[in-house]
């Protein structure tokens, strides 16, 4: 029987024999991070089957969900002088999709791994970064601590057997590919001027022009504008999967343009004015930020707590919670609640469900993700072309490539490291991702990397995998334009929503800004206005 090299390697991993690995030492690894069964506890509850609370607790404000939005809300409440704030978090660590991991003494991310340097519209994010010592204003301009900016080389693409600098596939002078790059660049610039984009998106008023773009898919918009070059279309698919978890045929044209127009545009090869977008990054990814957001909370952050029910009354909100460590239920009473959770989870929790939330939850679709951290015992042999970079991506692959956790270390020589591989998966693969066995997913990750690094199986010491069943809300056509979506920001009552889902897609800038706004809104309702 003939076996292709990739198939052979996959079988070797399954047998614990990848590369030169002896049979008595099978590949080490497994699932880490998210506890899927905790989230499914809520889904499994039936009417009348709620547990009786063994403990009673009270808080002025209770934040449910300690991801980026929940941590931002707690920080805003504290800055407004509301001290009695408690956070409940399903997992054993705060941070949501911006948590970190550690392998062989090296930090690595479990999710989001970078933050583009924020522009003028992201003033809340800028303020946070300044408070953390990452930025300051000098002579009226923002400057950034270069230790935390991504070191060069930043990105490379494996294309036709060699590494190339940057992620945009090469385009020969005078080629049709280069012509389409330039045309797409012009269309992005035109959209920036005529339609308007910002990050976060709420800083740009929603108009009929935005709604028209959101009425169709990005792929259809590209086709109508004669943009069909294979290299351009692959790159745009990659960008959409990177920010949204879905390709150009799935996300709206508004979302596809927003990726570029809300930041630094799109620059074709040869654009002398183009500057590579600076990004902030750390070995542990955005966990560097969320850990610092969580640190001041100390005993007010309660991890391993699964919220089961939220009931809003005239004078207070009652929240039933399951303490995973103690194996018992507890009941919290709060004057106000910030629900910093995905819309489909909020829908299951609320005893009295607003119509707008019911509609949005029914329409929302979330992409599953797999994040794999591979501990390598030594540096990999290099192929021809561009040198090792922070972010390495294979052209034509459905994976998003990998980042090197030790790239920012400033060590003078190559050596052991952790590679973090990202896969944005089709919704149809969610059930398989949530199955118990991690080994088929390890095989898939390794098989995708071997064409880039044939010696990887020899150096691989362990692979830890993180799975997200519902990682990112996909900005489908019609998402932001729907009346129900717009109504979510104006819900009355003692429960305030705060999550990136309210933006229609999932990035740090949106989650953090929405969390800050929710926190200050609740503080104002409690008679504690923002103190600056």
Secondary structure, DSSP 8 states (H G I E B T S, - for coil): ----HHHHHHHHHHTT-STT--TTS--EEEE-S--HHHHHHHHH--TT----EEEEEEEEEEEE--SHHHHHHHHHHHHTT---EEEEESSSSS-TTS-EEEETTEEEESS--EEE---TT-HHHHHHHHHTTSEEEETTEEEE-TTTB--SS-EEEEETTEEEESSS----TT-HHHHHHHHHHHHHHHHHHHT---SSGGGS---HHHHHHHTSBHHHHHHHTT---HHHHHHHHHHHHHHHSS-TTTBBHHHHHHHHHTTT----TT-TT-----EEE-TTTTHHHHHHHHHTTGGGEEESEEEEEEEE-SS-EEEEEEETTTTEEEEEEEEEEEE-S-HHHHHHHBSS--HHHHHHHHH--EEEEEEEEEEESS-----SBS---SEEEETT-SS--EEETTGGG--SS---EEEEEEEEE-GGGHHHHTSS--HHHHHHHHHHHHTT-TTHHHHEEEEEEEEEEEEEE--BTTTTTSHHHHHGGG--SSEEE-SGGGGTS--HHHHHHHHHHHHHHHHHHTT-----
